Amino acid sequence: MDRLNPSPLIIALDHKTVADAEACVASLEGLVERYKVGSVLYARVGPAFVRELIGAGYSVFLDLKFHDTPATVAGAVAAAAELGVDLVTLHAAGGVEMLESARRAADVGDQGLRLLAVTVLTSLGEDDYTRIVGPGARALGDAVTALAEMAIDSGIDGCVCAASDAARLRTALGPAPLLVVPGIRPTWSIADHSGQARTATPQAALKAGASYIVVGRAVTGAQDPAAAVARIQAELAA
């Protein structure tokens, strides 16, 4: 696997068992080089499966969204770096001190860990966001931009954002920061995507400025995951 020139496609292994995740990876051998491991699978099996993926040559996006005191997040980031993952998430809302502490921890040993700031969860729409922050607060899009700019200024490598925010963030942040876009829904997918309020097709996300796109149930819930990946890759290359 070439970590320096990766495909934009990340497959989310949001499975409940290692056996199911391993079966998915086996079915996609030779087609996918990067996988996302989130809190569901990680809470069930811990770091062992992550080590298994890395040992097999895959790059791993560890999506645990760290959000705690600066010292605690720094410790978590250091542990992720030692584990050997390539990407890890933390909440921008943790503030500048937390973000800078995470950056320092990631840099120890120069292990190549890249940090991604989560701004506003893609499961939240405008109404949901307003209920959380209260009336009179800045609009969701403005909040996303402000949090992203704070994260990049604090040394974070990029952001996780909805496709609808990607173009705005690419303009605000410039070409260098990574933009990782979940909530990807190919037009032909019949999988349930009810957990995402702001979705996009793979092509639309890349056109908006995404560095990586995260695809879950459109592939993992497909009758033929390999065929689904091949179809997405063909559409991205068109």
C-alpha positions in Angstrom: 0.0 0.0 0.0 1.3 3.5 -0.9 0.5 5.9 1.9 2.0 8.8 0.0 -0.4 8.4 -3.0 -3.6 6.9 -1.7 -6.9 6.5 -3.4 -9.5 9.0 -2.1 -11.7 6.1 -1.1 -12.0 5.0 2.6 -14.3 2.1 3.5 -15.9 2.3 6.9 -15.8 -0.9 8.8 -18.8 -0.2 11.0 -19.4 -3.9 11.8 -20.4 -5.4 15.1 -17.9 -8.3 15.0 -14.3 -8.8 13.9 -15.4 -11.8 11.8 -17.8 -9.6 9.7 -15.1 -6.9 9.3 -12.5 -9.4 8.3 -14.9 -10.9 5.8 -15.5 -7.5 4.3 -11.8 -6.8 4.0 -11.2 -10.2 2.4 -13.9 -9.5 -0.2 -12.2 -6.2 -1.1 -8.6 -7.4 -1.3 -6.7 -5.6 -4.0 -9.4 -3.0 -4.4 -9.2 -0.9 -1.2 -6.1 0.4 0.7 -7.6 2.4 3.5 -10.2 1.5 6.1 -12.0 3.4 8.8 -12.4 1.8 12.3 -14.9 3.7 14.4 -16.1 3.5 18.0 -18.5 0.6 17.6 -15.9 -1.9 16.4 -13.1 -0.5 18.5 -15.1 -0.7 21.7 -15.9 -4.3 21.0 -12.4 -5.6 20.1 -9.9 -2.8 21.1 -6.7 -2.2 19.1 -6.1 -5.9 18.1 -8.0 -5.6 14.8 -6.4 -2.3 14.0 -3.0 -3.9 14.4 -4.2 -6.8 12.2 -5.1 -4.3 9.4 -1.9 -2.4 9.6 0.1 -5.7 9.7 -1.6 -6.7 6.4 -0.4 -3.4 4.8 -3.6 -1.3 5.0 -3.8 2.3 6.2 -6.2 2.9 9.0 -8.3 5.9 9.8 -9.1 5.6 13.5 -12.3 7.6 14.0 -12.8 7.9 17.8 -13.4 11.7 17.9 -11.3 12.5 21.0 -12.8 15.3 23.1 -11.5 15.7 26.6 -8.9 17.7 28.6 -5.7 18.6 26.7 -3.6 16.1 28.7 -6.1 13.3 28.2 -6.4 13.9 24.4 -2.6 14.2 24.1 -2.3 10.7 25.7 -4.9 9.3 23.4 -3.2 10.7 20.4 0.1 9.4 21.5 -1.4 5.9 21.9 -2.9 6.1 18.4 0.5 7.1 17.0 2.1 4.1 18.7 -0.6 1.9 17.3 0.5 3.0 13.8 -2.7 4.5 12.4 -2.5 7.0 9.6 -5.5 9.3 10.5 -7.3 10.0 13.8 -10.2 12.3 14.7 -10.7 14.8 17.5 -13.3 17.4 18.1 -12.4 21.0 17.2 -14.8 22.1 19.9 -12.2 20.9 22.5 -10.4 24.2 22.0 -7.0 25.6 21.0 -5.1 24.2 24.0 -6.5 20.7 23.4 -5.7 20.8 19.7 -2.2 22.1 20.2 -1.5 19.4 22.8 -2.7 16.8 20.3 -0.4 18.2 17.7 2.6 18.0 20.0 1.7 14.4 20.9 1.3 13.3 17.3 4.7 14.8 16.4 6.7 12.8 19.0 8.7 10.1 17.2 7.6 11.5 13.7 5.4 8.5 13.1 3.3 10.2 10.4 0.0 10.4 12.2 -2.3 13.0 10.7 -4.9 14.7 12.8 -8.4 15.5 11.6 -10.7 17.9 13.4 -14.5 17.2 13.5 -16.4 20.5 13.3 -20.1 19.8 13.4 -21.3 16.2 13.0 -22.7 15.4 9.6 -25.7 13.8 11.4 -26.8 17.3 12.4 -28.9 19.5 10.2 -29.5 23.2 10.7 -32.4 22.6 13.1 -30.5 20.1 15.2 -27.6 22.5 15.4 -29.8 25.4 16.5 -31.3 23.3 19.3 -27.9 22.6 20.6 -26.4 26.1 20.5 -29.6 28.0 21.0 -31.2 30.8 19.0 -29.1 33.7 17.9 -25.9 31.8 17.5 -24.0 31.8 14.2 -25.3 29.7 11.4 -24.2 26.1 11.1 -22.0 26.8 8.0 -20.3 29.7 9.7 -19.6 27.6 12.8 -18.1 24.9 10.7 -15.8 27.4 9.0 -14.7 29.0 12.3 -14.0 25.7 13.9 -12.0 24.5 10.9 -9.9 27.6 10.8 -9.2 27.4 14.5 -8.1 23.8 14.1 -5.8 24.4 11.1 -4.3 27.4 12.9 -3.6 25.1 15.9 -1.6 22.7 13.7 -4.2 20.1 12.8 -3.8 18.5 9.4 -7.4 18.7 8.2 -11.0 18.4 8.9 -13.9 16.0 8.7 -16.8 17.8 7.0 -20.0 17.3 5.1 -19.8 17.6 1.3 -22.0 20.7 1.5 -19.3 22.4 3.6 -16.3 21.1 1.6 -16.2 23.9 -1.1 -16.5 26.6 1.5 -13.7 25.1 3.6 -11.5 24.5 0.6 -11.8 28.2 -0.2 -11.2 29.3 3.4 -8.4 26.9 4.2 -6.6 26.6 0.9 -5.3 23.5 -0.9 -3.1 22.0 1.7 -5.4 20.8 4.6 -7.1 17.4 4.2 -10.8 17.4 3.9 -12.4 14.0 4.7 -16.1 13.7 3.8 -18.4 11.0 5.2 -22.0 10.7 4.4 -21.3 9.5 0.9 -24.3 8.0 -0.9 -24.0 6.8 -4.5 -27.2 7.4 -6.5 -27.6 3.7 -7.0 -27.2 2.7 -3.4 -30.2 1.2 -1.7 -28.5 1.0 1.7 -30.0 2.8 4.7 -28.1 6.0 5.4 -30.5 7.4 8.0 -27.6 8.3 10.3 -26.5 11.1 8.0 -28.4 14.3 7.5 -26.0 15.8 4.9 -25.0 13.4 2.2 -23.5 13.6 -1.3 -22.5 11.4 -4.2 -18.8 10.4 -4.5 -18.3 12.6 -7.5 -20.0 15.6 -5.9 -17.8 15.3 -2.8 -14.5 15.2 -4.8 -15.7 18.1 -7.0 -16.4 20.1 -3.9 -12.8 19.7 -2.7 -12.7 16.5 -0.7 -9.3 14.8 -0.2 -10.9 11.5 0.9 -14.5 10.2 0.9 -15.8 7.7 3.4 -18.2 5.1 2.2 -19.9 2.7 4.6 -23.1 0.9 4.0 -23.2 1.5 0.3 -20.4 -1.0 0.1 -20.5 -3.0 3.3 -24.3 -3.5 3.0 -24.1 -4.4 -0.7 -24.8 -7.9 -1.9 -21.5 -7.7 -3.7 -19.1 -5.3 -1.9 -16.4 -5.7 -4.5 -18.7 -4.8 -7.3 -19.9 -1.7 -5.3 -16.3 -0.6 -4.8 -15.5 -1.1 -8.5 -18.5 0.9 -9.5 -17.6 3.8 -7.2 -14.0 3.8 -8.4 -15.1 3.8 -12.0 -17.4 6.8 -11.3 -14.6 8.7 -9.6 -12.3 8.0 -12.5 -14.8 9.2 -15.1 
